[in-house]
Amino acid sequence: MNAGATNGILLLGRILLACCFLPPAIGRLANISGFAAALTLKGIPYGDIVATVIAVAEIVAPLALILGLAPRVSALALIASVAVSTGALHRFWDYGGLNRQAEQALFLANLGVLSGLMFSLIAGPGAWSWQGWWSGMGMRKPAKKKRQSRPRAAKPKPKPAPVRSAEDEEEFANAA
């Protein structure tokens, strides 16, 4: 795959991951006290502080992820917030019936988002990002590899034919 397609796919992946976070994060920010109460009821200590940190991380980190600003730090912040909120709020094993199915679906969806964040963490942002632009990767063409010439081995000189003496000729003639 060429570099342009790879960078385009990485950019699209960053945008799609950010779209998973921004709408719910705006809702959480609008009702931060309800989110904090839900975390506290599920046993998370300091629910109000954790809720504030998660809400801020889910607003700032996706924007940074789209732009490619500190993409690995952004991915790590989102991984931490998804792990905490998924583990606390989507405990499907505590439910039965239709509630269990709904919570299990949300739990598995969040695992999918986590895997996308892990891929983003490993792959990096690509050249079409602020980090790529800053380092100059997005502006310059990839350097062509210079073909290194190897020194040619000298051709071996032919060995001179052995010189036969008159005695050798006589022996050869007598043997035949």
N, C-alpha and C positions, 0 to 999 in steps of 0.2 A: 504494500500500500504506500502511496506516495505521501510526502510530508504534509501537503496541503489538506488531503483527506483526513489524515490522522489528527491534525490540529483542529480541523472543523468538527470532527467527532468529539474530541475532548472539550471544545467550547460548548457544543450542544449538550453534552453530558453535564457540564457544570451548570448550564442554564436550567436543565430539567431538574437537577437535584435542588437547586435554589427554589424552584417553583413548588417543590414538595414542602418547603419550610415557611415561606413568606405568608401565605394566607392564614394557616393556623397560628402562626406567631403573632400576627396582627390581632387575631381574636384573643389570644392569651394575654397580650399586652392590654387590650381593652378591659379584660376582666382578670387582672393579675391576682386579686384577692381570692377569687373563686378557684383559680389554678393552685394557689398556695394552700387553700383549705383542702383541696383534693389530695395534694401531696402529703399534707400533714395527717389526714385521715388514713392514708395508706402506710403511715409509719415512717415517713422521711423526716429526719430531724431538721429543724430550722427551715421548715417548709416555705416561709415567706422569702427567705434569702435565696434558697435553691430555685424557687419559682422566678424570682427576679433575674437571677443569673441565666437561667435557661431561656427566658423570654428575650433578654438582651442578646444572648448568643444566637438565638434563632432569627433575630432581625439583622444583626451586624454580619455574622459569618456567611449567610447566603449571598449578601451583597458583595462581600469580599471575594467569595468563591466565583461569582459571575465575572468580576473584574480581573481575577487572578492575583489579587493582593494577598500575600501570605497564604497561598492556597492550602498548604499542608497544615498550617496552624488552624485555619478555618475548618478544614475537614476534621481535625482532631476535636475541636470545640463542638462541632455538630455531632460527632460520634458519641462524645460524652453526654450531651444533652439528650440524644435519642436513647442511649442505653439507660439513663436514669429514668426518663419519663416512661419508656416502654416497660421497664422492669417494675415500676411502681404502679402504673395506671392500667396496664393491660395484662393482668394476671388471669388468664383465661382458665387456669386450673382451679381457681376459686369459685367458678360459676358452673351452672348447669343449664341445659336446654339451649334456647336460642341466644341467650346472653353469652354463653360459652362460645358458640360459633362466631358471634360478632366480635368478641374480644380476641378470639384466636385469629380471625382474619386480620384484625388491626395489628396484632402482635407479629404475624408473618409478613405483613406489608412493611412494618417498621424494620424487620430483619432484611428485607430487600433493599430498603433505603440505606441501612447500615452497610450492606455489601457494596452498594454504589459509592458510598463515601470512602470505603476502604480501597476500592479501585482508584478513586480520585486521589487518595492519599499516596498510593504507590506510583501511579502514572504521572502525577504532577499536572500542571496546567497546560503544558504545550506552549508553542510559540505565540499563539493568538491570545495573549494575556498581558496584563500589566507587567508581570515578572519577565515574560518573554521579551516584551518590548524594551524593558529597562536593561536587560542584559544584551540586547541587540540581536537576539536570535530571530526575531520576526522581521528584521530589516535587511539582513544580508542573506545572500544565497549560500547554500552549503558549498563548502570548498570541494573542488574535485580532487580526487586522490591522484597524486602524481605517481606515475608508474616508475618504479625504481629500476634502473638498468643494472643488470648484474654483469660483472666483468666476465667476458667470454673466456672460456678455457682455451688455452693454446692447443692447436691440433697436434696430436702426437706425430713426431717425425717418423717416417717409415724406417724400419731397421734395414741396414744394408745386408745384402745377401751374403751368406757366409762364403768366404774365399776357400776354395779347395786346393789343396796342394796336389802335386803330381802323384804322390803316394796314395792319397785318398782316392784319386781317379782310378789308379791301378787296382786298389782294393775293391772298389765299386764294380769295376769291369770283371774281376775274377769271381765276385760273388754271384754275378748273373750268369 
